[in-house]
Amino acid sequence: MPAGDQTVLDQSVSRLMRGNEGRHGLQLLSDNLDAFAARALSARNAGRSLDLMYYIWKNDLTGRLLAHEVIAAADRGVRVRMLLDDLNILGDDDTYLAIDSHHNIEVRLFNPARARESAIRRTLELIWRAFSATRRMHNKAWIADGRIAIVGGRNIGDEYFGAARTSNFHDWDLLLVGPGVQSTESIFDVFWNSEEVLPIRALAKRPVTDLDDLKTRLTLLVESEVAKPYIDRIRERVSLAQLTGALGQLHWTDVAKIISDPPEKALGKKRENWMMGMLMPVLEGARSSMQIISPYFIPGDQGTSRLTEQVAKGVEVSVLTNSLAATDVAAVHGAYAWYRKPLVKGDVRLFELQPFDRRPVISPFGSSGASLHTKAFMVDGQAGFVGSFNFDPRSAALNTEMGILFKQSELISEMYDLFEEETSPQSAYRLGLDRDRLVWGGEVDGQPRRFYRDPEAGILRRLLAAVIGLLPIQSQL
C-alpha cells in the first residue's frame, strides 16, 4: 500500500483508542470461536504486515482455515513473517515450503533439525542434540499491522478452537491494542533475527509443492460444511470493532507489560532475563489471595513450600490444573501427583478439571471432552498474567515463554468469574484428605460424588502416570 496510507486496522484501532491514547487496551478471549475469529478478522483487515509466532500450527481444519486467511492477506500485498517451532511441524515441510514460496511470505523455524527427509534420521539427530533439542520456543503471538496483538495460551489447531474430535481445550488469550503491541513486535523481531532461527527454504532438500494447488485445496475447505461454524462466526463479527463490541468493552490500563524469555534461553544463556524472575515477585507479593491456572503443574519442593508459606501468612491460594483423565500429557501428571498431598496438607485449595466439557460443542465433529490449557494467575484482585508459561520445570528452565503482566481490576474480575466457574463442583474436583488419604470431591450428573483415586482415569493411564512419576526426569517435564 502507498506510504502514509492507513490500513483498515489502523483506522479501527485509532477509533477504539480515542480518549485512551497511550494506554493499553486488553480484552480476554476465553471463547474458542471468538479466539479463532479474532485471528481471522485481523488477517482479513491487515494491510501492511502479519507477524505470527507459534509453538504449534497444525495442518488440520482450523490450522488450514487460518493459513487460508494468511495467504489471502499476502495476495493483497501484506508482508507475512511466520515463525514456528520446528519440533511440531514434522511431516508438514511440503505445506510450509509451499506457503514460503509466496513472494510476500517468509517462514522461519526455531531450533530446527537439519535431518528432514527421514523420521528415523530426525529422531537420531534429536537424540544426538538432546541438550539443545529439548529446548523449544513455546511463545504464541499474532500481530497484525503493528496495531493489534493476540498473546496467550492458544496454539493454532483444532483443539484450541473447539473442533477436535477427542478433547478440546479451555484456554485464554488477551487481545491487545496500544503501546504493548510494539513491545510484542520487538520481541518477535528479536526471535526472528536470532541465531536459533533459520529460514525453512535453507533447510529444504525437496521440490517445493505448488502453491496454487495448496490455495485450491484451502478454498474448497473454506466452502465445506465442516468449516461453516468458523466462517459464520467471522461473518457475524465482520470487523474488529464489532468483535470487541460483541465481547464487551476493552479494559484500559496504564500498567501492562509484555514479557518474554530471550531466545538465548534455548542455549541455556541470559538467565538473568528469564521470565520466572519477573513472575515470582508478583506472586510472592500477594497479600490476600492468589489464583493460579496451569494445565501442567509441577511446583517441585521449593514451589510447594512457597505456596504453603503464603497460606501460612494468611493468603488464600487456589490452584486449578488438569485431572489425570483430562490431561493430554499423562507424564506431567505423574510428576505433579507427588505434590498433591503436601499442597492439600498446607491448605492450598487444589482443583482438577473434570474431563467433561459443559459448553456447547462448536463443530459438528467436535468432542465434548475437556482439557485445561489456560496459563494465567490473579493476585489480590488487582494484578494478573495471561500467557504461555506453565508452572513446571520445562517452562521455568527449558522453553522460551511469553505473556502479559497487567493491573486492571475489571479484567481481573472477569477472569475470576471464569475461575469460579471452572472450579465449581460441576466442572472440577476439589482435592481433600480423608484420614491422610487423598479424596476428590465434585458433582457428576448433578449428584455429589467422592473418589478415592483419580476419577474417570483408566487403569492404563493411572499406571503410566505412576511409572513416569518414579523416573528421574522431572526437570524435563
C-alpha positions in Angstrom: 0.0 0.0 0.0 1.2 3.6 -0.6 3.3 5.1 2.2 1.3 7.1 4.6 -2.0 5.4 3.8 -3.8 4.0 6.8 -4.9 0.4 6.8 -8.4 -0.7 8.0 -6.8 -1.9 11.2 -5.1 1.5 11.7 -8.4 3.2 11.4 -10.2 0.6 13.6 -7.6 0.8 16.4 -7.5 4.6 16.3 -11.2 4.7 16.8 -11.0 2.2 19.7 -8.3 4.2 21.4 -10.0 7.6 21.1 -9.7 9.1 24.6 -7.3 6.4 25.7 -4.2 7.4 23.8 -1.0 6.0 25.3 -2.9 3.4 27.3 -3.2 -0.4 26.9 -6.5 -1.9 25.8 -7.0 -5.5 26.8 -9.7 -8.0 26.0 -10.0 -11.5 27.2 -10.6 -14.2 24.6 -12.0 -17.2 26.5 -14.4 -18.4 23.9 -12.8 -20.7 21.3 -14.8 -19.4 18.3 -14.1 -15.8 19.2 -10.4 -16.6 19.6 -10.5 -18.0 16.0 -12.5 -15.1 14.7 -10.1 -12.5 16.2 -7.2 -14.0 14.4 -9.1 -14.4 11.1 -10.5 -10.9 11.2 -7.2 -9.3 12.0 -5.7 -11.1 9.0 -8.6 -10.0 6.7 -8.3 -6.4 7.8 -4.5 -6.2 7.7 -3.0 -4.0 5.0 0.7 -3.9 5.9 2.0 -6.9 8.0 1.3 -10.1 9.8 3.9 -11.4 12.3 2.9 -14.8 13.6 4.9 -16.7 16.2 3.7 -20.2 17.4 4.9 -23.3 19.1 2.3 -25.4 17.1 0.5 -24.7 13.9 -1.4 -27.8 12.9 -2.3 -28.9 9.4 -5.9 -29.5 10.4 -9.2 -27.8 9.9 -8.7 -24.6 11.8 -4.9 -24.5 11.0 -5.7 -24.7 7.3 -8.6 -22.1 7.6 -6.2 -19.6 9.2 -3.5 -20.5 6.7 -6.0 -19.6 4.0 -6.6 -16.2 5.7 -2.8 -15.6 5.9 -2.2 -16.4 2.2 -5.2 -14.3 1.2 -3.6 -11.4 3.1 -0.3 -12.0 1.3 -2.1 -12.0 -2.0 -3.3 -8.4 -1.1 0.3 -7.3 -0.6 0.6 -7.9 3.2 4.1 -8.9 4.3 3.8 -12.1 6.3 6.5 -13.5 8.7 5.7 -16.9 10.1 8.0 -18.1 12.9 7.3 -21.7 14.1 9.0 -24.0 16.5 10.4 -26.9 14.4 9.5 -29.7 16.8 5.8 -29.8 15.8 5.9 -29.5 12.0 7.4 -32.9 11.3 5.8 -34.3 8.2 4.4 -30.9 7.1 7.5 -29.4 5.4 5.8 -29.5 2.0 2.9 -27.4 3.2 5.1 -24.8 4.8 7.5 -24.7 1.9 4.6 -24.0 -0.4 3.4 -21.2 1.9 7.0 -19.9 2.0 7.2 -19.8 -1.8 4.7 -16.9 -1.8 6.6 -13.7 -2.6 5.1 -11.9 0.4 5.6 -14.7 2.9 8.7 -16.0 4.7 8.6 -19.0 7.1 11.4 -19.5 9.6 11.9 -22.3 12.1 13.2 -22.1 15.7 15.9 -24.6 16.7 15.3 -26.7 13.6 16.5 -30.2 12.9 18.8 -30.5 9.8 17.7 -34.1 9.0 14.3 -33.5 7.4 13.9 -36.3 4.8 13.7 -39.2 7.2 11.8 -39.5 10.5 14.4 -42.0 11.7 17.3 -39.7 10.9 15.5 -36.8 12.5 14.9 -38.8 15.7 18.6 -39.8 15.8 19.5 -36.1 15.4 17.2 -35.1 18.3 18.9 -37.8 20.5 22.3 -36.6 19.5 21.4 -33.0 20.3 19.5 -33.9 23.4 20.6 -30.9 25.4 19.6 -28.3 22.8 16.8 -30.2 21.0 14.6 -30.3 24.1 14.7 -26.5 24.4 11.7 -25.1 22.4 10.1 -21.8 21.5 6.7 -22.1 23.4 5.7 -18.5 22.6 2.4 -17.7 21.0 1.8 -14.3 19.4 -0.4 -13.0 16.5 0.5 -9.4 15.4 -1.4 -7.5 12.7 -0.1 -4.2 11.1 1.7 -3.5 14.4 -1.6 -2.3 15.8 -3.2 -5.4 17.3 -1.7 -8.4 19.0 -3.1 -11.6 20.4 -1.0 -13.2 23.1 -1.8 -16.1 25.4 -2.0 -19.8 25.7 -3.5 -20.9 22.3 -1.5 -22.5 19.6 -3.1 -22.9 16.1 -5.0 -26.2 15.8 -8.5 -27.7 16.2 -8.3 -28.5 20.0 -7.6 -24.8 20.7 -10.7 -23.6 18.7 -13.3 -26.3 19.7 -13.0 -28.5 16.6 -11.1 -31.5 17.9 -12.8 -35.0 17.8 -11.3 -36.2 21.1 -10.9 -33.4 23.6 -11.0 -29.6 23.3 -9.0 -27.1 25.4 -10.2 -24.5 27.8 -7.8 -21.7 27.0 -7.3 -17.9 27.3 -5.7 -15.2 25.1 -5.5 -11.5 25.5 -6.3 -9.2 22.6 -4.1 -6.1 22.9 -4.1 -2.6 21.4 -1.9 0.3 22.4 1.8 0.6 23.2 2.1 -3.0 24.2 1.7 -4.1 20.6 5.1 -2.5 19.7 6.7 -4.4 22.6 5.2 -7.6 21.3 6.6 -6.7 17.8 10.0 -6.1 19.3 10.0 -9.5 21.0 9.1 -11.1 17.7 11.9 -9.2 15.9 14.5 -10.4 18.5 13.4 -14.0 17.9 13.1 -13.7 14.1 16.7 -12.4 13.9 18.2 -14.7 16.5 20.9 -17.3 15.8 18.5 -20.1 16.9 16.3 -19.4 13.8 16.7 -20.5 10.2 14.6 -19.9 7.0 12.8 -23.1 6.0 14.0 -22.8 2.5 17.6 -23.0 3.7 16.8 -26.5 5.1 14.7 -27.8 2.2 16.1 -30.7 0.2 13.0 -31.4 -1.9 11.0 -29.7 -4.7 8.5 -27.1 -3.4 4.8 -28.1 -3.5 2.8 -26.0 -5.9 1.3 -23.0 -4.1 -1.7 -22.8 -6.4 -2.6 -26.4 -5.7 -2.5 -25.6 -1.9 -4.7 -22.5 -2.4 -7.3 -24.6 -4.3 -7.4 -27.1 -1.6 -7.8 -24.4 1.1 -10.5 -22.7 -0.8 -12.5 -25.9 -1.1 -12.1 -26.4 2.7 -13.4 -22.9 3.4 -16.5 -23.7 1.3 -17.2 -27.0 3.0 -19.8 -27.8 5.6 -17.2 -28.6 8.3 -15.9 -25.1 8.1 -19.3 -23.4 8.5 -19.3 -22.6 12.2 -15.9 -20.8 11.9 -16.8 -18.9 8.7 -20.2 -17.9 10.2 -18.5 -16.5 13.3 -16.2 -14.4 11.1 -19.2 -13.1 9.2 -21.1 -12.3 12.5 -18.2 -10.3 13.8 -17.3 -8.7 10.4 -14.9 -6.1 11.8 -12.5 -5.6 14.8 -14.9 -3.0 16.2 -17.8 -5.5 16.1 -15.7 -8.2 17.5 -14.7 -6.1 20.5 -18.2 -4.9 20.9 -19.5 -8.5 20.9 -17.0 -9.4 23.6 -17.6 -6.3 25.7 -15.6 -3.2 26.1 -11.9 -3.1 26.1 -10.3 -2.9 29.6 -8.0 0.1 29.7 -4.9 0.4 31.9 -1.7 2.3 32.3 0.0 -0.8 33.8 0.7 -3.6 31.3 3.9 -5.2 30.3 4.7 -7.8 27.6 7.3 -10.1 28.9 9.3 -12.9 27.3 12.3 -15.1 27.8 15.2 -14.3 25.4 15.8 -16.7 22.5 19.2 -17.4 24.1 17.3 -19.4 26.8 17.3 -22.2 24.2 21.1 -22.3 24.7 20.9 -22.0 28.5 22.1 -18.4 28.4 21.0 -15.0 29.7 19.5 -16.5 32.9 19.1 -13.1 34.5 16.4 -12.2 31.9 14.3 -15.4 32.2 10.6 -14.9 32.8 10.5 -16.8 36.1 12.4 -13.9 37.7 9.7 -11.5 36.6 6.7 -13.6 37.7 7.8 -14.7 41.1 7.9 -11.2 42.8 4.3 -10.6 41.7 3.1 -13.9 43.2 5.2 -13.5 46.4 3.8 -10.0 46.8 0.3 -11.4 47.4 -1.5 -10.1 50.5 -4.9 -11.7 50.4 -5.5 -14.1 47.5 -3.9 -15.8 44.6 -5.4 -18.0 41.9 -3.2 -20.0 39.6 -4.3 -21.8 36.4 -1.7 -24.1 34.9 -2.5 -27.2 32.9 0.9 -28.7 33.5 1.6 -28.0 37.2 4.8 -29.4 38.8 5.7 -27.0 41.7 8.6 -29.0 43.0 9.6 -29.0 46.6 10.6 -25.3 46.5 7.4 -24.2 44.8 5.2 -26.3 47.2 7.0 -24.7 50.2 6.4 -21.2 48.8 2.7 -21.8 48.2 2.1 -23.2 51.6 4.1 -20.4 53.2 1.8 -17.9 51.5 -1.2 -19.7 53.0 0.5 -19.6 56.5 0.8 -15.8 56.0 -3.0 -15.6 55.5 -3.1 -15.6 51.7 -5.8 -17.8 50.2 -4.0 -19.8 47.5 -6.1 -21.6 44.8 -4.7 -23.8 42.0 -6.6 -25.2 39.0 -4.9 -27.9 36.9 -5.9 -30.9 34.9 -7.1 -34.1 36.4 -5.4 -37.3 35.2 -8.4 -38.1 33.0 -8.4 -34.5 31.5 -4.7 -34.0 30.8 -3.2 -34.5 27.4 0.2 -35.3 28.9 -0.1 -38.1 31.5 3.7 -38.0 32.1 3.4 -34.5 33.6 0.6 -35.6 35.8 2.8 -38.4 37.2 5.4 -35.9 38.4 2.7 -33.5 39.7 1.0 -36.2 41.7 3.9 -36.2 44.3 3.0 -32.7 45.4 -0.8 -33.0 45.8 -0.8 -34.3 49.4 1.7 -31.7 50.7 -0.2 -28.9 49.0 -3.6 -30.0 50.4 -2.0 -30.5 53.9 -0.7 -26.9 53.6 -4.3 -25.7 53.0 -3.8 -24.8 49.3 -7.2 -25.0 47.6 -6.4 -27.6 44.8 -8.7 -28.2 42.0 -8.5 -30.6 39.0 -10.6 -30.0 35.9 -13.1 -32.8 35.1 -12.7 -34.4 31.6 -16.2 -33.4 30.5 -17.0 -30.1 28.7 -20.2 -28.4 29.9 -20.0 -25.9 27.0 -21.9 -26.5 23.7 -20.0 -28.4 21.0 -18.9 -26.0 18.3 -18.0 -28.2 15.4 -20.3 -31.0 14.1 -17.3 -33.2 14.6 -16.1 -31.6 17.8 -15.7 -33.5 21.1 -17.5 -32.9 24.4 -14.2 -33.9 26.2 -12.4 -31.1 28.0 -8.8 -30.4 28.9 -7.3 -27.3 30.5 -4.7 -25.3 28.6 -5.0 -21.8 30.2 -1.9 -20.4 31.8 -2.8 -17.5 34.0 -2.8 -16.1 37.5 -4.5 -13.4 39.5 -3.2 -11.7 42.7 -5.3 -9.7 45.2 -8.0 -9.0 42.6 -5.7 -6.4 41.1 -2.7 -7.9 39.2 -2.9 -10.6 36.6 -1.0 -12.6 34.0 -2.0 -14.5 30.8 0.5 -16.2 28.6 2.3 -19.4 27.6 4.0 -20.1 30.9 3.2 -23.3 32.8 4.2 -23.8 36.4 6.6 -26.6 35.6 10.4 -27.1 35.2 10.1 -27.0 31.4 8.7 -23.5 31.3 11.0 -22.3 34.1 14.2 -23.6 32.6 14.0 -25.1 29.1 11.4 -23.5 26.8 11.1 -19.8 25.9 7.8 -18.3 27.1 5.9 -15.0 26.9 2.8 -13.3 28.3 1.2 -10.1 29.6 1.5 -8.9 33.2 -1.0 -6.2 34.0 -3.1 -4.4 36.6 -6.7 -3.9 35.7 -9.4 -4.7 38.3 -12.3 -5.2 35.9 -10.4 -7.6 33.7 -9.2 -9.5 36.9 -12.9 -9.7 38.0 -13.8 -11.2 34.6 -11.0 -13.7 34.9 -12.0 -14.5 38.5 -15.6 -15.2 37.5 -14.4 -17.7 34.9 -12.1 -19.2 37.5 -15.0 -19.7 39.9 -17.0 -21.3 37.1 -14.1 -23.6 36.2 -13.6 -24.7 39.8 -17.3 -25.2 40.6 -18.2 -28.8 41.6 -19.8 -29.3 38.2 -16.5 -28.6 36.4 -13.7 -29.6 38.7 -12.8 -31.9 41.5 -11.7 -30.3 44.8 -8.9 -32.3 46.5 -9.1 -33.0 50.2 -7.9 -35.5 52.8 -9.7 -38.4 54.5 -7.6 -39.9 57.2 -4.4 -38.9 55.4 -5.7 -40.3 52.1 -6.4 -38.1 49.1 -10.1 -37.7 48.1 -11.6 -36.0 45.1 -15.0 -34.2 45.6 -17.3 -32.9 42.9 -20.6 -33.4 41.1 -21.3 -35.9 38.4 -24.7 -35.8 36.7 -25.9 -33.3 39.3 -25.1 -35.6 42.2 -22.3 -35.1 44.8 -19.5 -37.7 44.4 -16.3 -38.6 46.3 -13.5 -40.5 44.7 -10.5 -42.2 46.4 -8.4 -42.5 43.3 -8.0 -40.4 40.1 -11.6 -40.0 38.8 -12.5 -41.3 35.3 -8.9 -42.4 34.6 -8.5 -45.9 33.3 -6.0 -48.3 34.8 -3.5 -48.0 32.0 -3.4 -44.2 32.3 -3.0 -44.4 36.1 -0.2 -47.0 35.7 1.6 -44.8 33.1 1.4 -41.8 35.4 2.6 -43.8 38.3 5.6 -45.2 36.4 6.6 -41.8 35.0 6.3 -40.3 38.4 9.1 -42.7 39.6 11.5 -41.8 36.9 14.2 -39.1 37.4 13.0 -37.0 34.6 11.1 -34.2 36.4 13.5 -31.5 35.2 12.5 -32.3 31.6 8.7 -32.1 32.1 
